[in-house]
Every structure is written in structure tokens, then in C-alpha cells.
Amino acid sequence: MGFFDKLKKGLTRTREAFTDKINTIVLGRADIDDDLLDEIEETLIMADVGVDTTEKLMDAVRQGIKHKDIHEPADLIPFLENKIGEILQSDDAGLHMAEEGPTVFLAIGVNGAGKTTTIGKLSAYYKAQGKSVMLAAADTFRAAAIDQLEVWGERTGAAVIRHEEGSDPAAVAFDAVKAAKARGIDILIIDTAGRLQTKSNLMQELEKINRVISREIPNAPHETFLVLDATTGQNAVSQAHLFTKAAPITGVILTKLDGTAKGGVVIGLKDSLDIPVKWIGVGEGVDDLRPFDAADFAKALFGK
């Protein structure tokens, strides 16, 4: 099964709660009336698209009707697909890579979002492309995170830099950057803590890590990924708002899209924060994390 087919299959529950439902609402309707528009609006909100983004889409629909871009109920579906595709498109969709020397990715996110597993899958992705990969266990306050990262290092053949539990995360990042440069590593992925309950400490910690990295490698980290769990729906958007205050997020990695009816959160996330979704996970397999493609996502969402 190719990744698009996995994506389409993974979005089944979201599609049932979202686009299939809109299809059912539209089916057999002769005219577009307020009741029809209200039902579509409710469906968008229930699919975790978010209130503000839903309002934006419904305003576009009303303008489409006014300007004769929408003539009948059946026109609503391709119109919405097009508008959702426009929201998901990003001028900054590509991955920032170092022109020379190690490319540094920083990964942050709350415990349980699948951060460490995602780092392992990123490692596997780049190893499969023939890149050398190093992992840094800078989430030092969770022994399980360090051990889990070492397991992924063994699985993917990536070197792992670690210190003892409770040690300074910036010191781990420093050692990892030094080692990556010395060994000519292509990709360095740094795991960091994600404790939202101590936001000020987290902010200071991330600032310190960023300073240490950029001092050794100019313009690094090249990407700061926020790992979010799609099954949490609008809570993921709230988390993203908080994390953007703690770190300069360059992209979102959305995990567990295959296990939720709340895949509409991708649309609300991009619209409300204007941070591109750069990777998506649609399964537990090591190959089920791939770069996000807005056009493919919209096609899969609408069952194309």
C-alpha cells in the first residue's frame, strides 16, 4: 500500500464525520437554504475544524453563492475542497536543510503526543535515504524518554548522545552538536522536554538550547518541530498556541491521524496559527510518518 492509500485509509474516521456527512447533507437537496448551511457549519465544527476557521469557510461559501460560483447544493463539495486546499497550502511547506554540515531538528511536545516515537520514525526516514543520523536525548527529566530514544537508535542504526537522567538538557544538546560536527553527521535530531505546567522554565530551557546550538552551527536549529496528537482535536491547537510562546516553531508534526475522527484539526491548526504542518503520521509502522502534502491531504479527505 502506497502512502497516499495509507493516508486515505487513515482518514476514514475523519472522512465519515466530515466529508461523507456533508455529502449526505447535500444529497437530494434541490436548493441551498439556511438550514443546509447550518448543517454544514455544524459538521465542520464537529470535525474539529475549529470555530474561527469554520466561520471563515462559511463566509467563503456565502460569498461563493452571492458571486454565482456555487449554483446548487452539489457545488458546495468541490468548493469546500478547493477552499480547504487553499488554507492548507503554505509558502513555507518545505523542510529547511543545512547547506553544509549537520542539519539540526529540534522536537518539542507534551508527553504522550508521540514525540520520541516520531523522532525514531524521522531517523528511519532519513536513514532510508542514505543519510547519517544522530539522536540527542535532551528530554533528561524522563528516564523513559532517554531509554526509548536509545531503543530507536539501535533500531535505525543512529548514534545516540545521552547524559544521566536529570542532567542539563543544553549540555546534552551541546555535546550532540559537537559530536555531529566531528563525525560529519547529516541529520541531528534533538529530543527536548515538553512540560507545559512549568511554561516559564520550559521557555528558558528551550532558549538556552537554541543559544547553545546556534553558537556551534549558525542558523541552527534549522527546524523546530512541535509534535501534536491529532486525537486531542482542538486541545492540540491550544497546546500549539502555548508552545509558540515558548519557542519559534517552524512546523508541526501531527501524529495518530489514523485513530481519530478529528482530522479536521489540521485545517484549524494551519489557519489559526499559520504554522505549516510538515509531517503527518497515519499508523504505527515505521514508514507511516511522511512529509505533509496539502493537495494529497485534501484529496484523501474528500475521498478522491
Secondary structure, 3 states (H helix, E strand, C coil): CCHHHHHHHHCHHHHHHCHHHHHHHHCCCCCCCHHHHHHHHHHHHHCCCCHHHHHHHHHHHHHHHHCCCCCCHHHHHHHHHHHHHHHHCCCCCCCCCCCCCCEEEEEECCCCCCHHHHHHHHHHHHHHCCCCEEEEECCCCCHHHHHHHHHHHHHHCCEEECCCCCCCHHHHHHHHHHHHHHHCCCEEEEECCCCHHHHHHHHHHHHHHHHHHHHHCCCCCCEEEEEEEHHHCHHHHHHHHHHHHHCCCCEEEEECHHHCCCCCHHHHHHHHHCCCEEEEECCCCCCCEEECCHHHHHHHHCCC
